[in-house]
């Protein structure tokens, strides 16, 4: 009996073809599907962030995630130049390590553009909501500290911690 039946050869060839397609698909760069498009791709590659409401929201959520996760140095890095001039990175870390509510997620609830270079975002932590201003500065969105924050930062870390403890706003007091 001849074991070289034409249907077996066809079946074997079909199996080899399916295996080849599966192998080449599995070895292809699947990350292309997940890669950001357009300006988002440029931002991910270190280029400018998109100057859109979506870009502002993404940057705001990143700074909120860093802050609530306890990455205060990373949050400070996303401050505007004026914010960075108001408090050193070391003092910002010291103040927030002593007094912030880390571990509680901050979720963006809404946002709107205010001109071409500014966005106002609303974020919630637990049941409290607050507005924040994002400013497009140096090809990326940066968090602009509120006046109250700037006034607190002007005191320096030790006096700011003491002031927050006295006011009852230091979470770890």
N, C-alpha and C positions, 0 to 999 in steps of 0.2 A: 504494500500500500504506500502511496506517495504522500508524504506529509507536507509537501509544498503546495498546499491548496491555495488557489487565488484569493479566496475570502480571508484566509489567515494572513496572507501577505498584505492585503489591503487593510485589515484590522491592525496589524503591527505598524504599518506606515501611518495610519490615523493616530494611533497611540503615541508614536514618536512625534508627530506634528503637534498634538495637544501638549505633550510634555515640553516641547521646545517653546511653544507660545507661553505656557505657564512659567517656564524658567526665565524667559526674556522679560516678561511682565514683572515677575518678582524681583528681578535684578535691576529694573529701571529705577529712575530717581523719583520715588513716590512723593518726595518732599515738594516737588513742583506744584502738586495740588494744594499743599498747605502754605506755599509761599505767598506773601502779600503781593498785591499788584500795585503798579503805578507808584505814587508818592510813598505809599506804605512800604514798598520794597526798598526804595531809596533810604527811608528812615531806618529800616531794619539793617541796612548795610552801612549805616553811619552817615547817610546823607540827610538832607533836610526833611523835617517832618511835614506832613501835609498841612497846609494853612487852611484847614476846614474845621467845621464843628466836630466832625468825627476825630480828627487829629487832636483837637483840644480835649475831647472827652477821653480819648485813649491815654493821653499824657496825665490828665487829672486822675484817672483811675490808677495809673501806675504810681503816682506820688501818694495817693491814699493807701494803696496796698503796701507800699514801703513803710509808711508811717505806722499803720496798724499792725504790721508785722514786726515792728521794732527796728527796722532798718533806717534809723534816723539820719545817718550819714548819706544814704541814698536819697532820702526825702530832701535833705538840705541841698544836695546837688541839683535838684530840680527847682530851686528857688530862683527868682529873678535876681539880677545883679544888685538891685536895691535891697532885696531881702538878705542876700549874702553879706552886704556891707553892714546891715543892722546887727548881725550876730555871727560870731565865728562858728565854724563847723563844730569845734570842740565844745563851745558853750551850748550850742543847739542840742548836741547829743546829751550833754550833762543835764540840761533842763528837762528834756523829754524823757530821759531815762528815769529821772526822779519823779516826774509828775504826770506823764501821759497815760492814757488808757490804751495800752497796746494789747493786741489780741482780739479786739472787737472790730469786726469788719466795717469799713466805710464804703457805702454803696452810692454810686452816682444815680440820681433820680431824674435829673433833667439838665438841659444846657441850652444856651442861646448865644449867638454871636452878638457882639457889641462893637461894630466897626470891623475893619479888616484884620486887626492885630490883637483883638481882645475877645475873650469869651467868658461868660458867667456860667458857672456850673453849680448845681445844687446837689449836696451830698447828705446822706443820712447815716448816723451812727446810733444804733438802738432806735429810739423814737424821736431824737432831736435831728433837725435839719438845719443846714447852714449854707450860705452862698459863698463861693470862692471865685476869685478872678484868675484866669489864665491869660498870660501875655505871650505873644509870639515874639521871641527875642533870640537873635543869633541862630536863625533857622530851626528853632524848636520852641515848643510850648513850655512855659515856666509858670510856677505858682507865684502869685504876687501876695505876700503876706498882708493881712488886714492891718489897719491903723493900730488896733488894740495890740496885735501881735508885735508890731514894730515898737510900740511904746514899752511893752514888756521886755523885748529883746535889748532895748537900750539900757536896761538896768544891769545887764550882765547876768550870767547863769545863777550865781549864788543869791543875789538880791531878787531875781525873778522867781526862784524857787521859794524863797521866804515870803514873797508877796502872794504867790499862789497858795501856799499853805495857810497864810493869814486869812485869805479870802475864801478858803475852803474849796478851791478849785484844783488843788493838787491831788490827783487820783491815788497816789501812793502815800498820802500823809495819814 
